[in-house]
């Protein structure tokens, strides 16, 4: 399980969960103004040319699509390029690896406020018990309570408080 605590600047904290990384991606994408492929994508320069209907790297491709050809020439035509607009900037492709998890967490962070992601019951329980300084202490009681209620609803913790 993946647990998320969101503490918006002007609203009450809320906690939610995802069963796995695919469910996490669907839920983040559903609440984001960007398209899923803008939040995270992996493709090559050859894929980019193919997507616009140009199947070969020839003089016409070099004339019409110099930026794509420059990417292919500098990084390799089949090397993965990563897109993560919330992390890298709008439309930026990077040869430096970006994980989908990083891109999804950046999408959550772009909503503003505080966002905490816990990958597993143990981490979420630890955060509730005060192990995460972002939601520890009296001032963050409402965020911990939201996480607690989510853990109880999923029967990870017993409702004894």
C-alpha positions in Angstrom: 0.0 0.0 0.0 1.0 3.6 -0.6 -0.4 6.2 1.8 -0.6 9.9 1.0 -1.2 12.8 3.4 -2.0 16.1 1.8 -2.0 19.3 3.9 -3.3 22.1 1.7 -2.5 25.6 2.7 -6.2 26.6 3.1 -8.0 23.4 3.8 -8.1 20.5 6.2 -5.5 17.7 5.8 -6.7 14.5 4.1 -5.2 11.1 3.7 -5.7 8.5 1.0 -4.2 5.3 -0.2 -3.3 3.5 -3.4 -3.0 -0.3 -3.7 0.2 -0.2 -5.8 2.3 2.1 -8.0 -0.2 1.7 -10.9 -3.1 2.7 -8.7 -1.1 5.6 -7.3 -0.4 6.8 -10.8 -4.1 6.7 -11.8 -5.1 8.6 -8.7 -2.5 11.3 -9.1 -3.2 11.7 -12.8 -7.0 12.0 -12.1 -6.4 15.1 -9.9 -3.8 16.8 -12.1 -4.4 19.4 -14.8 -1.6 17.8 -17.0 -2.0 14.8 -19.2 -0.6 11.6 -17.9 2.2 11.7 -20.5 3.1 15.2 -19.3 3.4 14.0 -15.7 5.7 11.1 -16.7 6.8 9.6 -19.9 9.7 7.7 -21.4 10.4 7.7 -25.1 13.3 7.9 -27.5 14.2 10.5 -30.2 13.2 7.8 -32.8 9.8 7.5 -31.1 9.3 11.2 -31.3 10.0 11.2 -35.0 7.6 8.3 -35.5 4.9 10.0 -33.4 4.8 12.9 -35.8 4.7 10.6 -38.8 8.4 10.5 -39.9 9.8 7.0 -39.9 13.4 7.7 -40.9 16.2 10.0 -40.0 16.9 11.7 -43.3 17.6 15.1 -44.7 13.9 16.0 -44.5 13.7 15.0 -40.8 16.8 17.0 -40.1 15.4 20.1 -41.9 11.9 19.9 -40.4 12.7 18.6 -36.9 16.2 19.9 -35.9 15.5 19.7 -32.1 14.5 16.1 -32.3 17.4 15.2 -34.5 19.8 17.0 -32.1 18.4 14.9 -29.2 18.9 11.7 -31.3 22.4 12.7 -32.3 23.6 13.7 -28.8 21.9 10.9 -26.8 21.4 8.1 -29.3 18.3 7.5 -31.3 17.0 4.7 -29.1 18.2 6.0 -25.8 15.4 6.7 -23.3 14.4 10.3 -22.7 12.4 11.2 -19.7 9.6 13.7 -19.5 8.3 14.9 -16.1 6.8 18.4 -16.5 6.3 19.0 -12.8 9.9 18.0 -12.1 11.8 19.1 -15.2 9.7 21.9 -16.7 7.1 21.9 -19.4 8.0 19.8 -22.4 11.6 19.2 -21.2 13.1 15.9 -22.2 16.1 14.7 -20.2 18.6 11.8 -20.7 19.1 11.8 -17.0 16.8 9.0 -15.5 13.7 10.1 -13.7 11.6 7.6 -11.9 7.8 7.5 -12.3 7.6 7.7 -8.5 9.6 11.0 -8.5 7.4 12.4 -11.2 4.2 11.5 -9.4 5.4 13.0 -6.1 6.4 16.2 -7.9 2.9 16.3 -9.4 1.4 16.1 -5.9 3.9 18.7 -4.6 2.8 21.1 -7.4 -0.7 21.2 -5.8 0.8 23.3 -3.0 0.9 22.8 0.7 2.6 19.8 2.2 2.4 16.3 0.7 3.8 13.2 2.4 4.0 9.8 0.6 4.6 6.6 2.6 5.3 3.4 0.7 4.2 0.7 3.0 2.3 0.1 6.2 5.4 0.4 8.4 6.3 3.8 7.1 2.8 5.1 7.5 2.4 3.8 11.0 5.8 5.3 11.9 4.7 8.6 10.5 1.5 8.5 12.6 3.6 7.7 15.7 5.8 10.7 15.1 8.7 9.4 13.0 8.1 11.9 10.2 9.0 15.4 11.5 6.9 17.0 8.7 3.7 15.9 10.5 5.0 15.4 14.1 4.1 17.6 17.0 1.0 19.4 18.3 0.7 21.7 15.3 0.3 18.8 12.9 -2.2 16.8 14.9 -4.8 17.1 12.2 -2.5 15.6 9.6 -1.6 12.7 11.8 -5.2 12.2 12.6 -6.1 12.0 8.9 -3.4 9.4 8.4 -4.6 7.5 11.5 -8.2 7.4 10.2 -7.0 6.1 6.9 -5.0 3.4 8.6 -8.0 2.4 10.7 -10.3 2.3 7.7 -7.9 -0.1 6.0 -7.6 -2.2 9.2 -3.9 -1.6 9.5 -4.5 -0.1 12.9 -7.2 -0.9 15.5 -9.6 1.9 16.4 -8.7 2.3 20.0 -8.2 6.1 20.2 
